Each structure stands twice: as C-alpha cells, then as structure tokens.
Amino acid sequence: MKKSRKILIYVLAVIISFLTIPEIVLRTVSGETLVRLSGFTSLGGLFSPFLSVMIFIGLASILVGIIAVYVVIKIYQGSMRIKDK
C-alpha cells in the first residue's frame, strides 16, 4: 500500500474517532464520574477541570483510532497470508 494512502486511512480513522468517541462518552457517563475524572486530569486545579477532561477524552479517542487502524491492518495482513497458503 502506498504511504500516502496509509496516512489517509489513519487520518480518516482519527477524525472519525475524535468526533464520535467523546460524544458517546459525554452522553453515557454520569456527571459524578466526569467530576472525578476532571479532578484527576486537571493536575490539582492547574487547568480548568472541564477543559482538561475534554482534552483527555480527545487525546484518548485519537489514540484509540490509531490503535484500531493498526490492529485492523495486522488482522488483514494475517488473513491474507493464510489465504495465500
């Protein structure tokens, strides 16, 4: 696969995960859990609690997107090797 196509796949997966995962988290997680998470991620009040939670969830969703693409590529490559044998 060309390098530009691989980068495009990673970028699209990151964008999709960045737009969907925080939405799902904010809709499903209770307010008390978000408050506890904001206390943990704000580094003792150094940052705004809500902003720190949003940054943390955004970075986590980007990481999940990258890992998901990597895992799917490895599974696909493994299935192609089995199919070729």
FENSULPE-V949239 format. One record per pair of residues at least 12 apart in sequence whose C-alpha atoms are under 6 Angstrom apart, sorted by the first residue. I is the first residue (numbers start at 1). GAP is how many residues later the second one is. Records with the same first field share a line. If there is no record, write none. Layout:
I = GAP + GAP
//
This chain:
13 = 52
14 = 48 + 51
17 = 44 + 48
18 = 43 + 44
21 = 40
22 = 35
38 = 15
//
